[in-house]
Amino acid sequence: MLTRFKFTDQKLRGLKCPKGVQRQDFYDDGCPGLGLRLSAASGHRSWFLMYRRGHKVSRHTLGTFPQLSLVDARERARKYIGDKSDPAFEKKKRREALTFGELGDLFFEQGCKNLKPNSLAEWKRRFDTDLRPEFGRMVANQIEQSDIEKFLAAKAIKQKVIIDGFTRYKGGQYASNRCFELIRRIYNWGIKKKHTKSNPCHGLTRKEGDLFKEPERERWLNKTELKKLLEVLSTEPPHSRDFFEFVLLTGARKSEVLDMTTSQVDLHGSMWNKPQGTTKNSEAQPLPLSSDAMTIIKPRCGKPGDRLFPSPRTGNRFHPKTFLKRINDKMDLDAKSRFTVHDLRRTCATGLAELDTSQKVIDNVLGHSAQSLVRTYNKHRAIEETRLALTAWAKHLRDLQTSEVGKVLAMKEVTNQ
């Protein structure tokens, strides 16, 4: 039996589904064909229009209530009925003709609102650089799995190119995997929003054969290399020296340090309060700082929103890539043994382990989340234990600069002094 009455805002807001009914359709006596579907579980209300074209009865979704008001929904329904168009058929035609480039633009416009700015910028760059030239003009629903596999196989081959006289490398397994993940995300969103019928990435996984094999990086600096690094950093400009030393002392991610501001630092409590949404797991993280780390950032603290490690030339985000290359050159490291900023994070974690630091404290330093059950019941942050560990690590780095071998001190010996 149809539930039909003249719609008003008050009645629509007070609608409820009959007991035992998951969803219920209501029809408006004030506009033929106009209806509202109510979901019992979520309370979600969506407008729809039932209309006939020839012998076929079709249904077309108009929008969501109350975002689309009753007045606007009636006006939109009367427009469709009056011009005798077939909105469901037109929507199907648009979906079938939607190119991958247009789908990607819709994804970035509507599907990335909760993404971090840096991640969004990187996704857009990869889409415009790698995916749009390859698939941009192809109809999204006509791209097949074989097209994706062929593209990813070619992208996985690292190519040496010369740009402005400098040697650069394009592609590789890492780039291939990032493209694969982005294509999959775009299609999954497109299916959810009914822009596409299927995902050509379905059935492909990163672990399938050698195509998506991405070797895990295990590089970390031993004591001899650490001593050499500290000597080289002492010859670097202040902004470069301070950045790399701070990463080494704290084990923080590069992006977290580059986006660090004065308002995140508690100068009196020697604490770095990483805000929610700035960390990889999007959780707020308090990180106690050693006196060596505080010595680096205290002179850099200014106004609340000021970056602590800005570019000395522009005042915007610092880009350490050029300085990192120079530091590797000064250390006489070959292509295979060169380190990245993230390798300093791994070095910090390894050094803490050598100092008999517990895994819980190391995870605290790195900002790794505990298992869900542990995180639910154990709220102990181990702040003081973390502070002692980072203080011992800072002392170990100082000892390396004055010793020949760099004797590792047990953390308990440091805390007893």
N, C-alpha and C positions, 0 to 999 in steps of 0.2 A: 504493500500500500504506500502510495506517495505521500510524503509529508509536505503539504503546501500551505503557505500563508503569505500575507503581505509583509515583506521584510522591513524592519526598522533597525537602526543601530543598536538600540537597547535590547531588542529581541535576539539579534545575532550574537551579541556578547554574552547573553545568558543561556545560549543553547547547550544542551547536554544530550549525549547519546543514551538511548534506552539501555537498561541493564543487560549485560551479556552481548551487546553489539559493539564491534570494533570500530566501525565507521558508519556514518549516516549521511545521506544526501537529503537536502532540503531545497524546495523549489519556491520561487518568488511569484506571487500572484500579481505583482506590480510590473513584471517584465517577462513575457513569454520566453521560455527556454533558459532563463538565468537560474543557476542553482549554486548552493554552497555545500561543500563536503566538509564534515567535521570528523576529526580523528579522536577517538576516545582516549587513547593513551597519552598523546602529546597535547591535545587541545588545539592542534593546528587546523586552521580554517582556510580553505582555498575555493576561489570562484571558478565556476565552469559554465560553459554554454552548450546546450543540446540543440541541434538544428538539423534540418533535413535538406539534402541536395539531391533531387531526383528521388530514387527509391532508397537512398542510403541515409541512415541517421548517424551523425558524427558527434563527437564530444571534443571540446577544445578548452583548455585551461586558460583562464584570463589573468589570474594573479592571486595574491594572498590577502586575506582580511585580517587586520584593519589597514595594512599598508595601502591596499587599493580600496578606497571607500565605497560605500553602497551606491552613492550618486555616480561615481566614475565607472563602477562595474556595470550599472544599468546603461550608461551612455555608450560604453564600449560594446555591450551586447547588442543594443539597438543599431549601432553602426554596422556591425557584421551582418545582422539580419536584413537591414535596409539595402546594403549594396550587393546583397546576394553573393558575397564572396564565400570561399571555403577555407577558413583559417587553418583547419587541421591539415588540409592538403597543401596549403602554401607553406606551413611550417615544415612539413615533410620534405617538400621540394628544397627549401632553404637548407635543411639539415643535410640532404643528400648532395647538395652543391657546395657545401662549406669546405673551403680549402684548409690545409693544415696550418698555413700562415694565419688565416683568420681565426682558427680554433685556438692557436697559441696566443694571439692577441686577446681573445676573450678570457683565456685562462689567466693571463697576467693582470687583466683588468678586474676580474671578478673572483678569481680563485686563490689569490695570494695575499689576502688582507692580513693574515696573521703571521706572515713570513717576516723574518728579520731583514732590515734594509740591506745589509751586506749580502745576505744570501739571495735576496730578490735581484740585486744588481748583477750578481754572478750568474744567476739563472737566465736573466734577460740577455746578458752578453753571450752566453753559450748558445742560446736560441737564435739570436741574430747572426752569430758568427758561423755556427755549425749546422743548425737544423733548418733555418729558413732558406738558405741557398739550395739545400738538397731537396726538401719536401714542401717548401712554402707554397708553390703553385699547384701542387697535387691535391685532388679532392680527398679529404681526410678519410672518408669511408671507403676509398679505393686503394689506399696504401695497404700492402700485404706484408705478412711476416717475412717473406723472402726479401722484400725491399729493405726492411729494418736490418736483417742479418747481413746483407751485402754491405750496407752503409757502415755498420758497426765493425765489420771485419776490416774494411778499409781504414776506418778511423783508428783502429787498434795498432796500426803500423806507424811507428814514430818516424817522422820525416825531418831531415835537416834542411833548413832554409836560411838564406842570408837576407836580413832586413836592415837597411841603412848601414851596411858594412859590418853588422854584428851577426854572429851565428845564433840562430834560434831553432827550437825543436817544436814541431806541431804534431798533434795526435798522440798515440800511445794507449796503453790499456786503461790508464786512469781516465783519460779524456773519453774513451769509448764507453766506459761504465757510467760516467756522468751524463753523457748523451742518452744512453739507454734509460737511466732513471728518470730523466726529464721527459722523454717521449712517453714513458709509461704513466707518469703523473698526469700529463696533459690529457691522455686518452681516458684514464680513469675518471678524471673530472668531467670530461666531455660526455661519458656514459651516464654519470650521475645527473648531469644537467640535460640529458637527452639530446645532445648535439651530435653524438656519434652512436653507432650501433654496437661496435665491438672494439676491442683493443688488440692491435696486431702484435703487441708484445706478450700477449697471453701465451703461456707455455715456455717462454724464454726466461732463464734465470742467470744470475751472474756466475753461478757455479757450473754452468753447462759447458763442459769441454774447456779448451784453451782460449776460446773467444773472449770470455769475460774474466779470465784468470788475472787477478790483480795482486802481485806479490806484496806481502806485508813488509813494511819498512822496519828494520831492526837496528838502525844506526844509533849509537850513543857514543859519547866521548869518554875515553879512559883517562886515568889520572895524568898521564904524560900530555895528552892532547888538551886536557883542561888547563894545565899549567901554561901551555903554549897559547891557548886562547886568551887567558887572563893577561898575559904579557902583550898580546896583540891589541886587546881592547884598551889597554892603558895608552896606546898611541892613537886611538880613534877620537874623532870629534865628540864633544859631550853628549849630543843627542843620540848618536850611534852607540857609544859606550854604555850610557845609562840604560838604553832600551834592552840591549842584549844581556847586560849584567842582571837587570831586574827579572827578565824571563828565566834566566838560569837560577836565580835565587828563589823564585816563587813557583816555578814549574807551570806558570799560567799559559793559557793559549794565546797565540799571537793576537787574535782579534780582540780578546778581552783587554790586553795591555794597550793596544792601539786606541781603543775606545774608552779607556780609563779616564775619569774626570775627577776634579777636586772634590766634588760633592760625595764621591764614593769612599773617600778616605777619612778615617777617624784618627786625627793626629795625636790626640791624647791617649787613645786606647791602642795605638799602633795596629789598626785593623783596616783591611780593605773589604768593604761591604759591596759585593757584586750584586747589582739589582736583578730582580726577577725579569727574565726576558733577554738578558745580555749574555747568559751562559748557554752552553750547548744544550743542556737539559731544561733550559728556561726556568730553573729554580734559583731563588736568591741564595747566595753563598757568602758567608763571612769567612775571610781568610786572614788569620793573624800574621803580622809581618815581623821579620827579624830587624834588629837595629841597623844592619847593613842595608836592607831594603828601604827602611825609613830614611836613611841618610841620602839615598838616591832621590826619593820623591818629595821630601820636605821642601827643598828649594824650588820645586816645580809646581807646587800647589799655589793656585791663584784664586780667581773667581770660581764660584760653585760649578759652572758649566764648562770651564776651561779644560781642554785635554791636557794630560800630563806629559804625553809624548807626541806633540804636534810636529809637523814638518817645519824645519827651521826657515825654509824659504817662503812657504805659503801660509803657514799657520793651520792648515787643514790636516787631514790624516797623513801620518808618516808612512812612507813606503821603504821598508828596510832591505829590499831586494838588492839594490846596487851595493849597499854597505856590506851585506852578507857575502857577496861575490868577492869584494875586496879583502874581507877578513879571511875567507878561504884561500885566496891567493897568497896572503901574507903568511899563512900557516903552511904553505907549500903542499896542500892536499890535492891529490889527483882527482880525476872525474868520479871515480868510484867511491872515494872516501870523503868527499865533500859533505858537509852537514847542512841541514835546514834549521829554521827557527824551531820547528816542532821537535827536532832531534834534541834540542836543549831541554825541552820538557821531559823527554824520555830519559835524558841524562840526570836530571834532577830526581826523578822517581827511582832510578837505579842507584844513585848515590845515597838516597834516603834508606833504601833497602840494605846497602852495605853498612849503614850506621845502625843496623838492628832496629829500624823503625817498623812498627806493625803495619800490616796491609790496610787496616782501617784508617790509620793516620795518613798513609800515602794516598788512599782514595780521597780523603778529605782535602789534601793539598791539590790533587788533580781535579777535584770537583766531580768525581764519579758518583753516580747514584747507587745507594745500597739496594739490595733485593727488595721487592715490594713489601713482603711480610716484615722484614727487618725495619724498613723505613716507616712502616705503620706504627710499630710498637716501640722502637728504640729511638728516642728523640735526643740522645746525648750527642753533642756536636764535637766533643773532644777538642775544644779550642786550645786549652793549655797544653795538651799533649802535642798538638800541631805546632804551636808556637815553639816548644822545646825542640821539636824535630827540625824545624826550619832554622832555628838558631844554631843547632849543631851542624847543619849543612853549611850555613854561612861561615862558621868557624873553620870547617874543613876546607872550604875554598880559600880562606885566608892563609891557612897552613900550607896549602899547595904552593902558594906564591913564594914562600920562604924555605920550603924543604926541597930536597933533591928528588925524593920518590913520591912524597905525598902520603904519609902514613895515615890510615883510616882510623879514627878514634871511635870507640863505641859510644853510643848516645848516653848510656848510663854514666860513663866516666865524665862526660861534659856536664851533665846535670848535677853531679856530686861536687863540682868545683865551686 
